[in-house]
């Protein structure tokens, strides 16, 4: 679901009074949304949101391992060793 009031994308986690509780695709805290304002995502929007979440998970994992996340490779990597 797309919540235009917050600009966020989430999955319906339940109801809260007259509102919906939405949860981010990657998990986390829920927020309340007006069911009259939210809308279903297009296939392209859903795919884009899933790719963004997968990329965010990868970046977090790399940061935990101390790896570079800036796209320049790690120290001693083949890219740096060959000068490519």
Backbone as CSV, one residue per row, in Angstrom:
resi,resn,N_x,N_y,N_z,CA_x,CA_y,CA_z,C_x,C_y,C_z
1,UNK,0.836,-1.171,0.000,0.000,0.000,0.000,0.887,1.243,0.000
2,UNK,0.437,2.246,-0.702,1.127,3.535,-0.688,0.319,4.501,0.162
3,UNK,1.000,5.111,1.124,0.368,6.097,1.999,0.805,7.481,1.529
4,UNK,-0.055,8.193,0.816,0.347,9.496,0.284,0.583,10.549,1.366
5,UNK,0.021,10.346,2.542,0.215,11.317,3.619,1.642,11.298,4.154
6,UNK,2.296,10.139,4.100,3.680,10.026,4.579,4.665,9.774,3.444
7,UNK,4.155,9.366,2.275,5.018,9.009,1.161,5.646,7.639,1.322
8,UNK,5.196,6.881,2.313,5.786,5.575,2.609,4.985,4.448,1.973
9,UNK,5.661,3.313,1.815,5.044,2.100,1.302,5.054,1.076,2.415
10,UNK,3.936,0.390,2.594,3.857,-0.592,3.662,2.865,-1.691,3.375
11,UNK,2.889,-2.674,4.246,1.987,-3.823,4.199,0.965,-3.630,5.309
12,UNK,-0.280,-3.952,5.031,-1.314,-3.815,6.056,-1.027,-4.805,7.177
13,UNK,-0.878,-4.275,8.384,-0.597,-5.102,9.556,-1.828,-5.252,10.440
14,UNK,-2.858,-4.497,10.160,-4.080,-4.582,10.955,-4.858,-3.286,10.900
15,UNK,-5.846,-3.223,11.763,-6.686,-2.024,11.861,-6.461,-1.371,13.213
16,UNK,-6.642,-0.073,13.235,-6.542,0.694,14.476,-7.703,1.681,14.472
17,UNK,-8.779,1.301,15.120,-9.977,2.140,15.084,-10.513,2.197,13.666
18,UNK,-10.592,3.397,13.116,-11.063,3.543,11.734,-9.910,3.564,10.743
19,UNK,-8.678,3.473,11.230,-7.507,3.526,10.360,-6.881,2.166,10.131
20,UNK,-5.900,2.158,9.257,-5.106,0.963,8.987,-3.756,1.115,9.658
21,UNK,-3.194,0.002,10.107,-1.818,-0.019,10.594,-0.973,-0.579,9.460
22,UNK,0.002,0.185,9.013,0.904,-0.258,7.959,2.286,-0.485,8.542
23,UNK,2.971,-1.474,7.978,4.318,-1.836,8.414,5.242,-1.742,7.199
24,UNK,6.443,-1.180,7.337,7.369,-1.116,6.209,7.673,-2.511,5.659
25,UNK,7.982,-2.592,4.366,8.275,-3.883,3.738,9.382,-4.637,4.462
26,UNK,10.386,-3.937,4.928,11.509,-4.585,5.593,11.310,-4.787,7.079
27,UNK,10.099,-4.557,7.564,9.831,-4.682,8.988,10.077,-3.365,9.695
28,UNK,9.769,-3.351,10.952,9.947,-2.133,11.732,8.634,-1.654,12.302
29,UNK,8.664,-0.459,12.817,7.494,0.112,13.469,6.352,0.395,12.507
30,UNK,5.154,0.192,12.999,3.975,0.454,12.180,3.558,1.911,12.316
31,UNK,2.732,2.342,11.394,2.148,3.673,11.477,0.692,3.586,11.052
32,UNK,-0.068,4.561,11.467,-1.490,4.575,11.151,-1.713,5.353,9.859
33,UNK,-2.583,4.809,9.007,-2.890,5.443,7.728,-4.401,5.515,7.534
34,UNK,-4.818,6.519,6.810,-6.230,6.709,6.490,-6.599,5.756,5.357
35,UNK,-7.503,4.796,5.587,-7.841,3.819,4.547,-8.475,4.457,3.311
36,UNK,-9.006,5.656,3.453,-9.593,6.333,2.293,-8.526,6.947,1.409
37,UNK,-7.302,7.069,1.925,-6.233,7.727,1.182,-5.201,6.761,0.604
38,UNK,-5.027,5.591,1.227,-4.005,4.659,0.732,-4.472,4.012,-0.564
39,UNK,-3.506,3.524,-1.316,-3.849,2.834,-2.561,-2.905,1.656,-2.763
40,UNK,-3.376,0.708,-3.555,-2.537,-0.427,-3.916,-1.396,0.055,-4.803
41,UNK,-0.277,-0.643,-4.734,0.862,-0.322,-5.582,0.687,-0.943,-6.956
42,UNK,1.267,-0.310,-7.959,1.354,-0.952,-9.268,2.423,-2.039,-9.160
43,UNK,2.471,-2.922,-10.137,3.509,-3.963,-10.129,4.896,-3.325,-10.159
44,UNK,5.056,-2.276,-10.952,6.357,-1.606,-11.049,6.747,-0.974,-9.713
45,UNK,5.803,-0.345,-9.026,6.092,0.264,-7.726,6.469,-0.787,-6.694
46,UNK,5.766,-1.911,-6.700,6.064,-2.977,-5.752,7.450,-3.554,-6.015
47,UNK,7.772,-3.794,-7.277,9.095,-4.310,-7.621,10.182,-3.329,-7.188
48,UNK,9.983,-2.053,-7.468,10.952,-1.036,-7.083,11.142,-0.995,-5.568
49,UNK,10.057,-1.076,-4.822,10.133,-1.055,-3.357,10.866,-2.283,-2.831
50,UNK,10.613,-3.435,-3.431,11.290,-4.660,-2.985,12.782,-4.613,-3.287
51,UNK,13.145,-4.091,-4.452,14.565,-3.959,-4.800,15.247,-2.982,-3.848
52,UNK,14.592,-1.864,-3.554,15.161,-0.885,-2.622,15.378,-1.507,-1.248
53,UNK,14.431,-2.302,-0.781,14.567,-2.950,0.527,15.700,-3.977,0.505
54,UNK,15.806,-4.756,-0.574,16.895,-5.738,-0.685,18.249,-5.026,-0.692
55,UNK,18.350,-3.916,-1.410,19.600,-3.149,-1.433,19.933,-2.601,-0.050
56,UNK,18.931,-2.122,0.660,19.155,-1.600,2.016,19.646,-2.704,2.945
57,UNK,19.069,-3.910,2.821,19.521,-5.044,3.649,20.977,-5.364,3.348
58,UNK,21.343,-5.348,2.069,22.718,-5.637,1.675,23.669,-4.587,2.236
59,UNK,23.297,-3.304,2.128,24.150,-2.238,2.671,24.339,-2.389,4.172
60,UNK,23.250,-2.697,4.894,23.364,-2.874,6.351,24.294,-4.035,6.680
61,UNK,24.166,-5.144,5.955,25.015,-6.312,6.212,26.476,-5.990,5.920
62,UNK,26.723,-5.259,4.844,28.099,-4.886,4.510,28.690,-3.970,5.574
63,UNK,27.889,-3.041,6.075,28.375,-2.137,7.120,28.717,-2.904,8.389
64,UNK,27.907,-3.896,8.732,28.166,-4.711,9.922,29.487,-5.463,9.759
65,UNK,29.757,-5.937,8.532,31.003,-6.674,8.272,32.191,-5.742,8.048
66,UNK,31.949,-4.435,8.017,33.031,-3.479,7.811,33.457,-3.346,6.367
67,UNK,32.604,-3.740,5.441,32.924,-3.651,4.021,32.501,-2.298,3.470
68,UNK,33.151,-1.902,2.383,32.824,-0.642,1.729,31.442,-0.727,1.101
69,UNK,30.683,0.335,1.233,29.367,0.381,0.600,29.282,1.540,-0.386
70,UNK,30.445,2.120,-0.721,30.434,3.281,-1.609,30.680,2.921,-3.070
71,UNK,30.789,1.626,-3.376,30.950,1.191,-4.755,32.381,1.176,-5.249
72,UNK,33.341,1.529,-4.403,34.731,1.554,-4.852,35.475,0.272,-4.541
73,UNK,34.813,-0.698,-3.960,35.472,-1.957,-3.647,36.186,-1.912,-2.312
74,UNK,36.607,-3.071,-1.859,37.312,-3.182,-0.582,38.806,-3.113,-0.813
75,UNK,39.514,-2.738,0.204,40.966,-2.706,0.134,41.480,-4.100,-0.197
76,UNK,42.375,-4.180,-1.194,42.929,-5.471,-1.573,42.045,-6.256,-2.519
77,UNK,40.969,-5.670,-2.987,40.090,-6.399,-3.901,40.736,-6.483,-5.272
78,UNK,40.238,-7.379,-6.096,40.770,-7.566,-7.441,40.661,-6.283,-8.254
79,UNK,39.619,-5.532,-8.055,39.441,-4.289,-8.806,40.560,-3.314,-8.478
80,UNK,40.891,-3.174,-7.197,41.952,-2.251,-6.808,43.325,-2.802,-7.192
81,UNK,43.511,-4.115,-7.099,44.805,-4.729,-7.388,45.185,-4.582,-8.848
82,UNK,44.209,-4.684,-9.740,44.494,-4.621,-11.171,44.425,-3.204,-11.704
83,UNK,43.950,-2.281,-10.889,43.847,-0.903,-11.327,42.663,-0.639,-12.231
84,UNK,41.742,-1.580,-12.298,40.558,-1.385,-13.155,39.583,-0.427,-12.542
